[in-house]
């Protein structure tokens, strides 16, 4: 070893110096140099070594001392390394910066070097007791809730938005112990039918708690409730986004309701929708136009909200179904069968409710808007009466609900200004549907077209304008009028507008004869067939009017003669008769 060699050279140098003391002071002396970058060891104490002077040699105790010194150095180095390892391990345990695997390797290495093994001890977290939704709801006391509502109403008298947030806080604390595993709402919404979905989660809330809550909600303004409902919906959608994960390139979702129990949000939202369903109509434009609230993944939430409002008002439920969900079924891409089934389940539930038809027909207009506007009627017609090759399994279900929805779409006061406008709007949609050549659709649209004519005489002028541009549709309507004249003639309050329109058609046909269009000739043929009965009827009307005038004149003449007769003779004459 290098250290031993250096030490031997040092000792030999000292021996030679001792042996040369009696010699010439200017004689040669041996000089030894230590190697560079090598630590010079401290000279051992004098008693450690025994140097012999006889024969100028070195005693055998020299090597023993060297080996003992080296062993001491190795022992001190091992102790220093072990102390350093122990310091690193203790630091890692204190800061929690090392994993269990790293701790194992450190302690293993320390054990190899003779140090004490140190194990990281993790404190066990106490397990929270599992609380079901039913258990948490049963612990809510209606009296305590009532006192709380009285307190927040007086404390925030002019701030209803804050009152509603505090109301949500109350239920948030009540359901805070209900974990996501106890209420997996996303799975429930995807797998449940509408008939079951409508009762989630309110079926678990005690009746007295529900009544206390909705009575208090009934006294909140629509504007405050609309803001609260939108906040609740945003919280649910934020949780939905967390479940789905952040899509590529999108921003991270902020946890808007981290401190709230999601169960509580569903509970208070359902209560508000059932007690004040009209507030959902106020949100319809936002839900229909804002992409944030659209998409197949959000459909179960939308259906759930409309189902809650339906529990409070069938008309509101149908309005939301028509204005928010029905357009989804008419898109080019359309929705998948599962989504279509969910949408149909909801409307089937609405129209199958007790006394649904009279309720919906009488409430056909809500807040100045029709439950089933003309544009929606067109969508319903096309979905219910598709081409034979385009029929799907759901077509039969649309055929079952169509009559009721059509009845609501055409409901109103005959002859009123509003109904006249509706008739003109529907006629524009109907004439296009008639001319598409789909047999079932053409037949249904023709019936609706003729209904428009009976509701508003101005529709004849509208038809006159559309005639040549929609010749095929006009021929279909004229054929239907000619073949079923007896049925349709009694539905018209007056036939004069029809007569004038048919005469206008004939004039247009004559001007367009140069084109020799087959449809023009067919249209002209039906115009003649219909004008025949109309002309006869017009002649009979003139005859009846002339007869009436004659009878009136005869009665006047007779009255003058009667005055000249003796009343007694006249009386006797009638008695004899």
C-alpha positions as CSV (number, residue, x, y, z in Angstrom):
1,X,0.0,0.0,0.0
2,X,1.2,3.6,-0.8
3,X,0.6,4.8,2.7
4,X,2.6,2.0,4.2
5,X,5.5,2.6,1.8
6,X,5.6,6.3,2.6
7,X,5.6,5.5,6.3
8,X,8.4,2.9,5.9
9,X,10.5,5.4,4.0
10,X,10.0,7.9,6.7
11,X,11.0,5.5,9.5
12,X,14.1,4.3,7.5
13,X,15.1,7.9,7.0
14,X,15.0,8.5,10.7
15,X,17.1,5.4,11.4
16,X,19.8,6.4,9.0
17,X,19.9,9.8,10.5
18,X,20.5,8.3,13.9
19,X,23.3,6.0,12.6
20,X,25.1,8.9,11.0
21,X,25.3,11.2,13.9
22,X,28.9,10.3,14.7
23,X,30.0,10.7,11.1
24,X,31.0,13.7,9.1
25,X,28.4,16.4,9.4
26,X,29.0,17.3,5.8
27,X,28.5,13.8,4.6
28,X,25.7,12.5,2.3
29,X,22.2,12.2,3.8
30,X,19.2,10.4,2.4
31,X,16.2,12.7,1.6
32,X,12.7,11.4,0.9
33,X,9.9,13.4,-0.7
34,X,6.2,12.7,-0.4
35,X,4.2,12.2,-3.6
36,X,2.0,15.1,-4.9
37,X,-1.7,15.2,-4.0
38,X,-1.1,12.7,-1.3
39,X,-2.1,13.4,2.2
40,X,0.9,13.1,4.6
41,X,0.0,11.0,7.5
42,X,0.8,12.3,11.0
43,X,3.9,10.8,12.5
44,X,3.0,8.2,15.0
45,X,3.8,8.7,18.6
46,X,7.3,7.7,19.6
47,X,6.1,4.8,21.8
48,X,4.2,3.2,18.9
49,X,7.4,2.2,17.1
50,X,10.5,0.3,18.4
51,X,13.6,1.1,16.3
52,X,16.7,-1.2,16.7
53,X,20.1,0.4,16.5
54,X,22.1,-2.8,16.2
55,X,23.4,-3.7,12.8
56,X,21.7,-0.6,11.4
57,X,18.3,-2.6,10.8
58,X,14.7,-2.2,11.6
59,X,12.8,-4.2,14.2
60,X,9.9,-6.5,13.3
61,X,7.5,-4.4,15.4
62,X,7.6,-1.7,12.7
63,X,5.3,-3.5,10.3
64,X,2.9,-4.5,13.1
65,X,2.6,-0.8,14.1
66,X,2.0,0.2,10.5
67,X,-0.8,-2.4,10.0
68,X,-2.4,-1.3,13.3
69,X,-2.3,2.3,12.3
70,X,-3.9,1.5,8.9
71,X,-6.6,-0.5,10.6
72,X,-7.4,2.4,12.8
73,X,-7.7,4.7,9.8
74,X,-10.1,2.3,8.0
75,X,-12.2,2.0,11.1
76,X,-12.5,5.8,11.4
77,X,-13.4,6.2,7.7
78,X,-16.1,3.5,8.0
79,X,-17.6,5.3,11.1
80,X,-17.6,8.6,9.2
81,X,-19.3,7.1,6.2
82,X,-21.9,5.5,8.4
83,X,-22.6,8.8,10.2
84,X,-23.0,10.6,6.9
85,X,-25.5,7.9,5.6
86,X,-27.5,8.1,8.8
87,X,-27.7,11.9,8.5
88,X,-29.1,11.7,4.9
89,X,-31.7,9.1,5.9
90,X,-32.9,11.1,8.9
91,X,-33.2,14.2,6.7
92,X,-35.3,12.4,4.1
93,X,-37.6,11.0,6.7
94,X,-38.2,14.4,8.3
95,X,-38.9,16.1,4.9
96,X,-40.9,13.2,3.4
97,X,-38.9,13.6,0.2
98,X,-38.1,10.0,-0.3
99,X,-40.3,7.2,-1.3
100,X,-40.6,3.8,0.5
101,X,-38.3,2.2,-2.1
102,X,-35.6,4.8,-1.6
103,X,-35.8,4.5,2.1
104,X,-35.4,0.7,1.8
105,X,-32.2,1.1,-0.3
106,X,-30.8,3.7,2.1
107,X,-31.4,1.7,5.2
108,X,-30.1,-1.4,3.4
109,X,-26.9,0.4,2.5
110,X,-26.5,1.7,6.0
111,X,-27.0,-1.8,7.4
112,X,-24.2,-3.1,5.2
113,X,-21.9,-0.4,6.6
114,X,-22.8,-1.3,10.1
115,X,-25.2,1.6,10.8
116,X,-28.6,1.4,12.5
117,X,-31.6,0.7,10.1
118,X,-34.1,3.5,10.1
119,X,-37.7,2.8,8.9
120,X,-40.2,5.4,7.7
121,X,-43.4,5.2,9.7
122,X,-46.6,6.4,7.9
123,X,-49.4,7.6,10.1
124,X,-52.7,5.8,9.3
125,X,-55.5,8.1,8.3
126,X,-58.8,7.5,10.1
127,X,-61.4,6.1,7.7
128,X,-64.5,8.2,7.2
129,X,-67.7,6.4,7.9
130,X,-69.7,5.7,4.7
131,X,-73.0,7.6,4.7
132,X,-75.7,6.9,2.1
133,X,-77.9,9.5,0.5
134,X,-80.9,8.2,2.4
135,X,-79.1,8.4,5.8
136,X,-77.9,11.9,5.2
137,X,-81.3,13.1,4.0
138,X,-83.1,11.5,7.0
139,X,-81.0,13.6,9.4
140,X,-82.3,16.9,8.0
141,X,-84.7,18.5,10.4
142,X,-87.5,20.6,8.9
143,X,-87.8,22.8,11.9
144,X,-84.1,23.6,11.9
145,X,-84.3,24.3,8.2
146,X,-87.2,26.6,8.7
147,X,-85.4,28.6,11.3
148,X,-82.4,28.8,9.1
149,X,-84.4,30.2,6.2
150,X,-86.1,32.8,8.4
151,X,-82.7,33.9,9.6
152,X,-81.1,34.3,6.1
153,X,-84.2,35.9,4.7
154,X,-84.0,38.7,7.4
155,X,-80.2,39.0,7.2
156,X,-80.1,39.3,3.4
157,X,-83.5,40.8,2.9
158,X,-82.7,42.6,-0.4
159,X,-80.1,40.1,-1.7
160,X,-82.0,37.1,-2.9
161,X,-79.0,35.7,-4.8
162,X,-77.1,35.4,-1.5
163,X,-80.1,33.9,0.2
164,X,-80.2,31.2,-2.5
165,X,-76.5,30.5,-2.1
166,X,-76.9,30.1,1.7
167,X,-79.8,27.8,1.0
168,X,-77.5,25.7,-1.1
169,X,-74.9,25.8,1.7
170,X,-77.3,24.4,4.2
171,X,-77.9,21.3,2.0
172,X,-74.2,21.2,1.2
173,X,-73.4,20.7,4.8
174,X,-76.2,18.1,5.2
175,X,-74.9,16.0,2.3
176,X,-71.1,16.7,2.8
177,X,-70.5,13.2,4.2
178,X,-72.1,11.5,1.1
179,X,-69.1,10.5,-1.1
180,X,-69.1,10.3,-4.9
181,X,-69.1,6.5,-4.6
182,X,-72.4,6.7,-2.7
183,X,-73.9,9.0,-5.4
184,X,-72.3,8.2,-8.8
185,X,-74.6,10.6,-10.6
186,X,-72.9,10.3,-14.0
187,X,-73.4,6.5,-14.1
188,X,-77.0,6.8,-12.8
189,X,-77.9,9.4,-15.5
190,X,-76.5,7.3,-18.3
191,X,-78.1,4.1,-17.3
192,X,-81.5,5.2,-15.9
193,X,-84.7,5.6,-17.8
194,X,-86.5,8.9,-17.7
195,X,-89.2,7.4,-15.4
196,X,-86.6,6.7,-12.8
197,X,-84.4,9.7,-13.6
198,X,-87.1,12.1,-12.7
199,X,-87.1,11.0,-9.0
200,X,-83.3,11.3,-8.5
201,X,-82.4,12.5,-5.9
202,X,-85.6,14.1,-4.4
203,X,-87.2,10.7,-3.7
204,X,-84.8,10.5,-0.7
205,X,-85.7,13.9,0.8
206,X,-88.3,13.9,3.6
207,X,-91.6,15.3,2.6
208,X,-91.7,18.0,5.3
209,X,-88.2,19.2,4.3
210,X,-89.2,19.3,0.7
211,X,-92.4,21.3,1.5
212,X,-90.5,23.8,3.7
213,X,-88.0,24.3,0.9
214,X,-90.4,24.8,-2.0
215,X,-92.6,27.2,-0.1
216,X,-89.6,29.3,0.6
217,X,-88.4,29.1,-3.0
218,X,-91.8,30.2,-4.3
219,X,-91.2,33.6,-2.8
220,X,-87.9,34.2,-4.7
221,X,-87.9,36.2,-7.9
222,X,-87.6,34.7,-11.3
223,X,-84.4,36.7,-12.0
224,X,-82.7,35.5,-8.9
225,X,-83.7,31.9,-9.5
226,X,-82.6,32.1,-13.1
227,X,-79.1,33.2,-12.0
228,X,-79.0,30.5,-9.3
229,X,-80.1,27.8,-11.7
230,X,-77.5,28.8,-14.2
231,X,-74.8,28.6,-11.4
232,X,-76.0,25.2,-10.4
233,X,-75.9,23.9,-14.0
234,X,-72.4,25.3,-14.4
235,X,-71.3,23.4,-11.3
236,X,-72.7,20.2,-12.6
237,X,-71.1,20.6,-16.0
238,X,-67.8,21.4,-14.3
239,X,-68.0,18.1,-12.4
240,X,-68.8,16.4,-15.7
241,X,-65.7,17.9,-17.3
242,X,-63.6,16.6,-14.4
243,X,-65.0,13.1,-14.9
244,X,-64.3,13.2,-18.6
245,X,-60.8,14.7,-18.3
246,X,-59.5,17.8,-19.9
247,X,-59.6,17.6,-23.7
248,X,-56.5,18.2,-25.7
249,X,-55.7,21.9,-26.1
250,X,-58.4,23.1,-23.7
251,X,-57.9,25.0,-20.5
252,X,-58.0,23.3,-17.1
253,X,-61.4,23.1,-15.6
254,X,-61.8,25.3,-12.5
255,X,-63.4,23.6,-9.6
256,X,-66.4,25.9,-9.1
257,X,-68.1,23.7,-6.5
258,X,-65.2,22.1,-4.7
259,X,-66.7,23.1,-1.3
260,X,-70.2,22.0,-2.2
261,X,-71.7,18.6,-2.1
262,X,-72.8,17.8,-5.6
263,X,-75.8,15.9,-4.1
264,X,-76.9,19.2,-2.6
265,X,-76.7,21.0,-6.0
266,X,-79.0,18.4,-7.6
267,X,-81.4,18.6,-4.7
268,X,-81.8,22.3,-4.6
269,X,-81.9,22.5,-8.4
270,X,-84.7,20.0,-8.6
271,X,-86.7,21.8,-5.9
272,X,-86.4,25.1,-7.8
273,X,-87.4,23.6,-11.1
274,X,-90.4,21.9,-9.7
275,X,-91.7,24.9,-7.8
276,X,-90.8,27.6,-10.4
277,X,-90.7,25.8,-13.8
278,X,-91.2,29.0,-15.7
279,X,-87.7,30.0,-14.9
280,X,-86.5,27.3,-17.3
281,X,-88.2,29.1,-20.2
282,X,-86.0,32.2,-19.3
283,X,-82.9,30.0,-19.7
284,X,-84.1,28.3,-23.0
285,X,-82.3,30.8,-25.3
286,X,-79.0,30.3,-23.4
287,X,-79.3,26.6,-23.4
288,X,-80.2,26.5,-27.1
289,X,-77.5,28.9,-28.4
290,X,-74.5,28.6,-26.0
291,X,-72.2,25.7,-27.1
292,X,-71.3,25.2,-23.5
293,X,-74.7,23.6,-22.8
294,X,-74.9,21.6,-26.0
295,X,-73.6,18.2,-26.9
296,X,-74.5,14.5,-26.6
297,X,-72.6,14.2,-23.3
298,X,-74.8,16.9,-21.7
299,X,-78.1,15.5,-23.0
300,X,-78.9,13.4,-19.9
301,X,-78.5,16.5,-17.7
302,X,-80.8,18.6,-20.0
303,X,-83.4,15.8,-20.0
304,X,-83.3,15.6,-16.2
305,X,-83.8,19.3,-15.8
306,X,-86.8,19.4,-18.2
307,X,-88.2,16.3,-16.5
308,X,-88.1,18.2,-13.1
309,X,-89.9,21.2,-14.7
310,X,-92.5,18.9,-16.2
311,X,-93.4,17.8,-12.6
312,X,-94.5,21.3,-12.0
313,X,-96.0,22.3,-15.4
314,X,-96.6,20.0,-18.4
315,X,-96.7,23.0,-20.7
316,X,-93.2,24.2,-19.7
317,X,-91.9,20.6,-20.2
318,X,-93.3,20.4,-23.7
319,X,-92.1,24.0,-24.5
320,X,-88.5,23.0,-23.5
321,X,-88.7,19.7,-25.3
322,X,-89.8,21.4,-28.6
323,X,-87.4,24.4,-28.4
324,X,-84.3,22.7,-27.0
325,X,-84.4,19.0,-27.8
326,X,-86.4,18.6,-31.0
327,X,-83.9,20.6,-33.1
328,X,-81.3,18.0,-32.2
329,X,-83.3,15.3,-34.0
330,X,-83.5,17.3,-37.3
331,X,-79.8,17.8,-37.8
332,X,-78.0,16.3,-40.8
333,X,-75.8,14.2,-38.6
334,X,-78.8,13.6,-36.2
335,X,-78.3,12.1,-32.8
336,X,-77.4,8.5,-32.0
337,X,-80.2,5.9,-31.2
338,X,-79.5,6.1,-27.5
339,X,-79.9,9.9,-27.4
340,X,-83.0,9.7,-29.7
341,X,-84.5,7.2,-27.3
342,X,-83.9,9.4,-24.3
343,X,-85.5,12.4,-26.0
344,X,-88.6,10.3,-27.0
345,X,-88.9,8.9,-23.5
346,X,-89.3,12.4,-22.2
347,X,-92.0,13.6,-24.6
348,X,-93.8,10.3,-24.3
349,X,-93.9,10.8,-20.5
350,X,-95.2,14.4,-21.0
351,X,-98.1,13.5,-23.3
352,X,-99.1,10.4,-21.4
353,X,-99.6,12.3,-18.2
354,X,-103.2,12.5,-16.9
355,X,-105.3,15.1,-18.9
356,X,-102.2,16.1,-20.8
357,X,-104.0,16.8,-24.1
358,X,-106.5,19.4,-22.8
359,X,-103.8,21.0,-20.6
360,X,-101.4,21.3,-23.5
361,X,-104.1,22.5,-26.1
362,X,-105.4,25.1,-23.7
363,X,-101.9,26.3,-22.9
364,X,-100.7,26.2,-26.5
365,X,-99.2,29.7,-26.0
366,X,-96.8,30.5,-23.2
367,X,-95.4,33.9,-22.5
368,X,-96.4,35.0,-26.0
369,X,-94.7,32.0,-27.6
370,X,-96.3,28.9,-29.0
371,X,-95.4,25.6,-27.4
372,X,-95.2,24.1,-30.9
373,X,-94.3,26.9,-33.4
374,X,-94.7,26.4,-37.2
375,X,-91.0,25.6,-37.6
376,X,-91.3,22.8,-35.1
377,X,-94.4,21.4,-36.8
378,X,-92.4,21.1,-40.0
379,X,-89.6,19.2,-38.2
380,X,-92.3,16.9,-36.7
381,X,-93.9,16.3,-40.1
382,X,-90.6,15.3,-41.7
383,X,-89.5,13.0,-38.9
384,X,-92.9,11.3,-38.7
385,X,-93.4,10.9,-42.4
386,X,-90.0,10.2,-43.9
387,X,-89.4,8.4,-47.2
388,X,-89.9,4.7,-47.0
389,X,-86.1,4.1,-47.2
390,X,-85.5,6.5,-44.4
391,X,-87.7,4.9,-41.8
392,X,-86.1,3.8,-38.5
393,X,-87.3,2.0,-35.4
394,X,-88.2,5.3,-33.8
395,X,-90.5,6.3,-36.6
396,X,-93.4,4.4,-35.1
397,X,-92.9,6.2,-31.8
398,X,-93.0,9.6,-33.6
399,X,-96.2,8.5,-35.4
400,X,-97.8,7.8,-32.0
401,X,-97.0,11.2,-30.5
402,X,-97.6,13.3,-33.7
403,X,-101.4,13.7,-33.5
404,X,-101.2,15.3,-30.0
405,X,-98.3,17.6,-31.0
406,X,-100.1,18.6,-34.2
407,X,-103.2,19.4,-32.2
408,X,-101.2,21.7,-30.0
409,X,-99.4,23.3,-33.0
410,X,-102.8,24.2,-34.6
411,X,-104.6,25.2,-31.4
412,X,-105.9,28.7,-31.1
413,X,-108.9,31.0,-31.5
414,X,-110.2,30.7,-35.2
415,X,-110.2,34.0,-37.0
416,X,-108.0,35.8,-34.4
417,X,-105.1,37.9,-35.6
418,X,-102.6,35.5,-34.0
419,X,-104.0,32.5,-35.7
420,X,-104.1,34.2,-39.1
421,X,-100.3,34.9,-38.7
422,X,-99.7,31.3,-37.7
423,X,-101.7,30.0,-40.7
424,X,-99.6,32.1,-43.1
425,X,-96.3,30.9,-41.5
426,X,-97.4,27.2,-41.6
427,X,-98.5,27.5,-45.3
428,X,-94.9,28.4,-46.3
429,X,-93.6,25.3,-44.7
430,X,-96.4,23.1,-45.9
431,X,-96.1,24.0,-49.6
432,X,-92.5,23.0,-49.6
433,X,-93.3,19.6,-47.9
434,X,-96.1,18.9,-50.4
435,X,-93.8,19.4,-53.4
436,X,-91.1,17.0,-52.2
437,X,-92.9,14.0,-53.7
438,X,-92.8,11.8,-50.5
439,X,-96.3,10.2,-50.5
440,X,-97.1,10.2,-46.8
441,X,-95.4,13.6,-46.2
442,X,-97.2,15.1,-49.2
443,X,-100.6,13.8,-48.0
444,X,-100.1,15.2,-44.5
445,X,-98.8,18.5,-45.7
446,X,-101.7,18.9,-48.1
447,X,-104.2,18.6,-45.2
448,X,-102.3,21.2,-43.3
449,X,-102.1,23.5,-46.3
450,X,-105.9,23.4,-46.8
451,X,-106.3,24.0,-43.0
452,X,-104.4,27.2,-43.5
453,X,-106.8,28.3,-46.3
454,X,-109.8,27.9,-43.9
455,X,-108.1,29.9,-41.1
456,X,-107.1,33.0,-43.1
457,X,-108.6,34.2,-46.4
458,X,-105.3,36.0,-47.0
459,X,-103.7,32.6,-47.4
460,X,-105.3,32.4,-50.9
461,X,-103.5,35.5,-52.0
462,X,-100.3,34.0,-50.5
463,X,-101.0,30.8,-52.5
464,X,-101.5,32.9,-55.7
465,X,-98.0,34.3,-55.3
466,X,-96.4,30.9,-54.7
467,X,-98.4,29.1,-57.4
468,X,-96.0,29.0,-60.4
469,X,-92.8,28.5,-58.2
470,X,-94.5,25.5,-56.5
471,X,-96.5,24.1,-59.3
472,X,-96.2,20.4,-58.3
473,X,-97.4,21.2,-54.8
474,X,-100.3,23.3,-56.1
475,X,-101.4,20.5,-58.4
476,X,-101.4,18.1,-55.4
477,X,-103.5,20.5,-53.3
478,X,-106.0,21.2,-56.2
479,X,-106.4,17.5,-56.8
480,X,-107.2,16.9,-53.1
481,X,-109.7,19.8,-53.1
482,X,-111.4,18.4,-56.3
483,X,-111.6,14.8,-55.0
484,X,-112.8,15.7,-51.5
485,X,-114.8,18.8,-52.3
486,X,-117.8,17.9,-50.2
487,X,-115.7,17.5,-47.1
488,X,-113.6,20.7,-47.5
489,X,-116.3,23.0,-48.8
490,X,-118.2,23.0,-45.5
491,X,-115.0,24.1,-43.7
492,X,-114.7,27.3,-45.6
493,X,-116.6,30.3,-44.1
494,X,-116.7,31.8,-47.6
495,X,-115.8,30.5,-51.0
496,X,-115.3,33.8,-52.8
497,X,-111.5,34.0,-52.1
498,X,-111.1,30.4,-53.5
499,X,-113.1,31.3,-56.6
500,X,-111.0,34.4,-57.3
501,X,-107.8,32.5,-56.7
502,X,-108.8,29.7,-59.2
503,X,-109.6,32.3,-61.8
504,X,-106.2,33.8,-61.3
505,X,-104.6,30.4,-61.7
506,X,-106.4,29.8,-65.0
507,X,-105.2,33.1,-66.3
508,X,-101.6,32.2,-65.4
509,X,-102.0,28.8,-67.0
510,X,-103.1,30.4,-70.3
511,X,-100.1,32.8,-70.3
512,X,-97.8,29.9,-69.7
513,X,-99.3,27.6,-72.3
514,X,-96.3,28.1,-74.6
515,X,-94.2,26.1,-72.2
516,X,-96.6,23.1,-72.7
517,X,-95.9,22.0,-69.1
518,X,-97.9,18.9,-68.2
519,X,-98.4,20.1,-64.7
520,X,-100.0,23.3,-66.0
521,X,-102.5,21.3,-67.9
522,X,-103.3,19.1,-64.9
523,X,-103.6,22.2,-62.7
524,X,-106.0,23.8,-65.2
525,X,-108.1,20.7,-65.3
526,X,-108.6,20.7,-61.5
527,X,-109.3,24.4,-61.5
528,X,-112.2,23.8,-63.9
529,X,-113.5,20.9,-61.8
530,X,-113.6,23.0,-58.7
531,X,-115.0,26.1,-60.4
532,X,-118.0,24.1,-61.7
533,X,-119.6,23.5,-58.3
534,X,-118.6,27.0,-57.2
535,X,-120.4,28.6,-60.2
536,X,-123.5,26.5,-59.6
537,X,-123.4,27.4,-56.0
538,X,-123.0,31.1,-56.9
539,X,-126.0,30.8,-59.3
540,X,-128.1,29.2,-56.6
541,X,-127.1,31.9,-54.2
542,X,-128.3,34.5,-56.7
543,X,-131.6,32.7,-57.2
544,X,-132.2,32.4,-53.5
545,X,-131.5,36.1,-53.1
546,X,-134.0,37.0,-55.9
547,X,-136.6,34.8,-54.3
548,X,-136.1,36.4,-51.0
549,X,-136.5,39.9,-52.5
550,X,-139.7,38.7,-54.2
551,X,-141.2,37.4,-51.0
552,X,-140.5,40.6,-49.2
553,X,-142.1,42.7,-51.9
554,X,-145.2,40.4,-51.9
555,X,-145.5,40.7,-48.2
556,X,-145.5,44.5,-48.4
557,X,-148.3,44.5,-51.0
558,X,-150.4,42.1,-49.0
559,X,-150.0,44.2,-45.9
560,X,-151.7,47.2,-47.7
561,X,-154.6,45.0,-48.8
562,X,-155.1,43.6,-45.3
563,X,-155.4,47.1,-43.9
564,X,-158.4,47.7,-46.2
565,X,-160.2,44.6,-45.1
566,X,-162.5,44.4,-42.2
567,X,-160.6,42.9,-39.3
568,X,-163.6,40.9,-38.1
569,X,-164.1,39.3,-41.6
570,X,-160.4,38.5,-41.7
571,X,-160.6,36.9,-38.3
572,X,-163.6,34.9,-39.3
573,X,-161.9,33.7,-42.5
574,X,-158.9,32.4,-40.6
575,X,-161.2,30.6,-38.1
576,X,-163.0,28.9,-40.9
577,X,-159.8,27.8,-42.4
